[in-house]
Each structure stands twice: as C-alpha cells, then as structure tokens.
Amino acid sequence: MRNDTHILAENVSYTYDDAAAPALSHVNLTVRQGEFVAVLGHNGSGKSTLAKLLNALYVPTDGCVAVCGFDTRKEELVWEIRQRAGMIFQNPDNQIVATIVKEDVAFGLENLGVPTEEMIPRIEKALSVVRMSKYADSAPHMLSGGQKQRVAIAGILAMEPAVIIADEATAMLDPSGRKEVLDTIRMLNRQKGITVIWITHFMEEAADADRVVVVSDGEVQMDGTPREVFSQVDRMRQLHLDVPPMAALAEELRKAGMPIRDGILTIEEMVQEVEKTLCQSKSAT
Amino acid sequence: MLTNITMGQYYPVDSRVHRLDPRIKLILTIAFIVCVFLASNFAGYILLSAFLFAVCRLSNVPFKMLLRGLKPLRIILILTFLLNLFFTPGDDVWVSFWIIRITREAFLQALFYSLRLMFLVAGTSLLTLTTSPISLADGLEILMGPLKKIRFPAHELAMMMTIALRFIPTLLDETDKIMKAQMARGADFESGNLLSRAKAMVPLLVPLFISAFRRAGDLAMAMESRCYHGGEGRTRLRVLKITKNDMIACVIMAAFIAMLILAGRFIPF
C-alpha cells in the first residue's frame, strides 16, 4: 500500500442485520490524498452504506476498509479513524449537538480530550475557514441550512481530519445553500489538500470532481474521470442516472449521423466540436 | 407563532447574581431552602423576605417576575392556609362559632406554612431566572460528579439536558409545520370540546414522534462519528471558575444563616 493512500476498500461487502441481500458487495476503492471523489448513485444504491463503512460507523461483513492505514475492523482504532475521517450528514439539523455554534464546533474536540486552551484557537480557526466566525455565539436554529452545514464542516475541521466524507450533504438545501457548501468543501480540498468523498445523486455536483465513482445495486459500476464516465450516456441511463445535457446532445447527434467525439461536457466544447465537424463536412462536399 | 419562545424562565440580563458560578448558585439555593425551615418566628420571616428582596434587586430581575412564579401556586397556598387555620389545635381562641374555631396558634401556623411555601418557590425560581439552562446543566453535572462512583449517570443526564434544549426549537418548528400541513387538509385543532380537541392532536403527535425518533437515530450516529464515547476522558470548552464574586456570595449566605439562627434564639416574637 502506498503511503498517500487515504482510503482503501478491498473486496468489501456489507449486509444489514435484517436484510437478505447485501447492501454492498465486493466493492474495491482506493482514494489517494488530495483527491476529490464523487460517489454517484440513485436512492438505495448503497452509497450511504459505503460512506458509513469509511468512518467505522459500520464494519464490513466481508473484506476490509482501511482509513489512513487504520483497519476499521480493529475496535481500538475506531477513535483514530473517526478523527481522521470526518463525516457530514444529510440533515443539517440532526448533526448539531450544542445550543451555541462555537460549542458545537468544540464537541469533537471535547470528545478527543483536547485541553481547553488549545481548543479555543482551533475553534476560531475552523469557523473562520468556513466563514462563520460572525455566528460563533448564535443559536444553531437561527441559521439557514447552508450555514448549519458549514458549522458541521467546521466541527469536523477543528478535529484536523485527513478525509471529509459528505453523505448527501446538500440534498436538503436550497440551490444557494448547496453552492455555499460545495464551494467550502472544494476550497478545503484545493487549499488544505483534504481528501474529499462527495456522495451525491446530483450529477452536476459530480461533474467538477477529480474522479467519479458510480454505485448501483451495491456494486461499483463505473470509476473514472467525469469525462470518461459521463460520455457513456447509455450506460448512465441504464443505471437510472442523469447525464450532463451536452453529453446527451452529443449522443443524439452521433445517432443522427454526425461524427462528434466522446467526452464533451460543456457548451463551449460542444460549439467548437459542431463548428469543426460542419467545416469538415463542407470541405468534403 | 411557536418560534419565539424563551427557554425555561431564564431572564437574560447581566448582574452579579447572573454571573455567579452555577455550582455555587445551586449550593446557595439549597442553603436558602434550609434557611426557610430554620426560620421559626416573625423576625426570621422578616429577615427571609428582606434577603429574597435584596437578592432579587441585585439580580436585576423585576420583582413581579418572581411573583409571577407564585401564581400557579395560589390554590395550594390558599388550601394550606385554610386547612391549617381550621384544623390546628390550640388554646388561645380568637373566633368561635358553629363548628369553626380559630386559635392564635392555628393562625400563626397557617401563616408560617404558607409563607414557607412561598419562599421555597420564590427562592428556587430566583435560581432558574438567573441561570441559563445550559449552565445549570453544567453545574449539576459537576456537583453530581462524585455520584458517578455509585454508577449515577451524571454526565449522561447533563448531555441529555443539553440535547433536549438544543432540539426544543427544532421540534417546535416541526410541530408548527405538521400542524399547518394537517390544517391544510382540513384538520381542526381549535373547536370542539376537550375530548375532540385531544383526539385532533393524534394526527399531530404521531408524525412528531416518528420524526423525533428518526432525529435521535441520526444524531446518535453524528455524535459517534465525532468520536463521542461518553463522559470519560472528555474535556470541556466551558470551564467553570470560582471567582471573588462567588466567595462574597458564600460569605453573605453564611452571615445570613447566622443572623437567622440568632434571631430565632434571641428575638422572642
């Protein structure tokens, strides 16, 4: 195993206690430091189960998961793992524990046994990174959904994690809140080199990731750059996932007989490609 | 409509009493309760009222807030007074006709018992008026700390209290939403007799409970993922410190107790 491997899942299967079929079966996933990996899948695909396996909330029924080299099956390592792999959940209300923002950010540090003097600067720093310093003394129920999620991110950040796992962290937010949260996470990924596992069912949120992993029926179906994944329009549709509009258009044009290349995601690329093919066909006639 | 509630009866102003350490305030309140039972004559009760009034002034809490706390108690107070007045045996008869017989002893006992009840409630409301629920939970956790040795879940209780306080506004919001959703479908919460109104609450309470349980599950997972593993080895952001202010308060309380005992012994009425 290379040293910069942050997450390593080998042949992981997980079956819930009361379920007949496994929620995940034979999943392999390697994530390196600094990667921004989007895990895409529709409801019930097993993507949330995968998230909880990466944080030792669940322990694989079969196979093994290692976070920063720590095996999640070893009970004595649980707190080491959870400190390194911070998790943000879907519902902003259900993950804030304290009645004041800064105390909520302190929650993880209190659990780790960090001395009080050291806690205060770490909390201030975490809040300023997510641009929530202004609200340090506010009550969480007065904040918007996006702000609550940013507080949750600050709570994780104060614990100085290596990996942030966001389990549909934007699913309950309005578009502006969604942007706030995604921008914050992207900034952490780029500036601090924190590895991000971004679990979502929004195709557009996955488009900017370094890598897209598509999960369906408990198995990894596709794994590659957004360009590689999204250009396989038929495959995506089979898995009941949206495809970027330009990729869909390219597919339609190809079917109609226009020789358009693979891997087109933006409008600009499409315009260029169409102009190019039109010029070529003109000069050919 | 439900969002602007204040939690508990905390009266958020700044004062010397508000700034006292919650642990000290809890202990002083217990001391005051003992004082209420120490008072045995008029002089004692006058001292108690003077003390309560002085603390109330010092705390910047309006006196009428304190009286408001006594309001729900009025029926019990009247009952205590009347029962003691009519049924306490005594020799020095003041009024006597038909089966009613009021003696001096009975009157004094009735008066003292009702006063005692009033002081108890007023004293403890002064604690809750000047201490935010969160610092009260902190204070209780530390004071009950020694009980952990006999497996008393002091930390867990304080954590439960904090979480309950955190979720009160969230659940109120949710109640409001469910109520509006049910009203939009024709539910009627306002009219009808008590029974039909109670029945109308069922479609409100069932979804509320279901969602509360779901929230509890989510929160437990979020807490675990942030390394929560009980009170052991846990540090705290809020550290309670005993200040000079707290020392002064303790000295005043000690002096007051001494005065009360002296008054009971040497003042004959």
Interface residues (C-beta under 8 A of the other chain):
Chain A: K52 N55 L57 W79 R82 Q83 G86 M87 F89 N91 D93 N94 Q95 I96 V97 A98 T99 I100 K102 E103 A106 F107 G108 L109 E110 N111 L112 G113 V114 P115 T116 M119 I120 I123 A139 P140 H141 G155 I156 M159
Chain B: I134 T162 I163 L165 R166 P169 T170 D173 R214 R215 D218 L219 M221 A222 M223 E224 S225 R226 C227 Y228 H229 G233 R234 T235 R236 L237 R238 V239
